[in-house]
């Protein structure tokens, strides 16, 4: 979710020159997803709805990364839960893509509100959808 790192740099740090933005982005890319989401919450970078969705996504993603196989090992070996697990993974992936688009939209709106022309970006997004 590189969009969160970009949001932290552009909306919270507000660098004036590209080189400084690049340095800050490099620093913020090292953050875990949880840390980035917590920073976005403290800095109030997103609407309450989007922030809540990010926090809910983090719980699901953490389950997938840290607990899914351990919790389902016996069922996995018996071929009981593979389909269920794959469906849950697909749901998490779909949610990640949807959140990425919402964050991109948020950054476009922020950029336009700060005088940056985003028509080229909007055109590219429409081409790829």
N, C-alpha and C positions, 0 to 999 in steps of 0.2 A: 504494500500500500504506500507507494512512493508519494501519492498525492497528499498524504498527511504531512510528510516531511516538507513538501513544497508549501503547503498551507502555513506551517509553523514559520518557515523562513519569510514568506511574502506577507502574511497577515499579522504575525506577531513581531518578528524582527524588523521588517520593513527596510531592507538595505537599499541604499540609494545607487550603488554601482554594481555592475554585473559580477565583478571579481569577488566582492564581499558576499554577494548572494551565493556564488558558487562555493566559497569557503564555508559558509553557514550550512548550506545544503549537505556538503560532505560530512559535516559534524552531525547533523540531524539524521542522516541516513543510517548512522550506526545505532540509533535507538531501537529498542525492541518495539513491537507493535503496541504492547501495553503501555510503555512509557510515552510513546508518541500520542496515544489516545488520551492519556492523563494530562499531558501538556496541552493538548487541544481543548480539553475540558476546563482546565484552570485559566487558560487564556480566552475562553469563550469564543473560539474560532468558528464554531458552527451553530446552527439552530439547535434548540433542545431536542427536537425530533431526530435530527441526523446524529447528534452526539449519543443519544440513547441507542440508536441503531448500531453505531460503532461499538458501544460497550457490550451490547448483546452479541454482536458478531465476535468480539474478542473472546467471550465465554465459550462460544461454539468452536472457535478456532483453537483455543487452548485445550479444550477437550480432545479435539482431533489430534493435535500435535503431542500432547502429553499423556493422554489416558486411553484413547480409543483402542489401541491394540492390546494393551495390558488388561483392560476391562473385558474385552471380547475374545481373548486368546482361546479359551476352551471351545466356545461356540464357533470360532473361526476354524479351528482344527476339525470340528465336526461338520463344517460347511453349512452351519445353521444361519449365521448372521452376515455372510458376505454380501448378499444382495441388499440387506438393510444398511450395512455400513457404507456400501458404494452409493446408495441413494442419499444417505446423510452427507457424504463427501461432496456429491454433486450439488446438493442444496447449499452447502457452505461455499462452494466455488461460485455458484450463481449469485449468492448474496455478496461475495467479495467483488464480483464484476459490477453489480448494481451500485454498491457503495462507491466504487472507484469512479463510476460515471457521475454520481451525485457530487463527489468531491471535485471532480473536474468542472462540473457546471458551477459550483460554488466559487471556484477560482476564476473562472471566466467572468462571472458577475462581479466579483471583487475587482478584477483587473479593469473592466469597463468602467466601474464606478470611480476608479482612480485614473481615468483618462487614457487607458491603453486600448488601442483598437484591436478587437478580437475577431473581426469579420473573417479573416483568413483561417483562423483556428476553427470557427464555427463551420465554415465551408468544408474543411477537411474532415471534421467530425461527421457532417451530413453525408459526405462521400463514402465513409466507412461504415455507416449504419445501414 
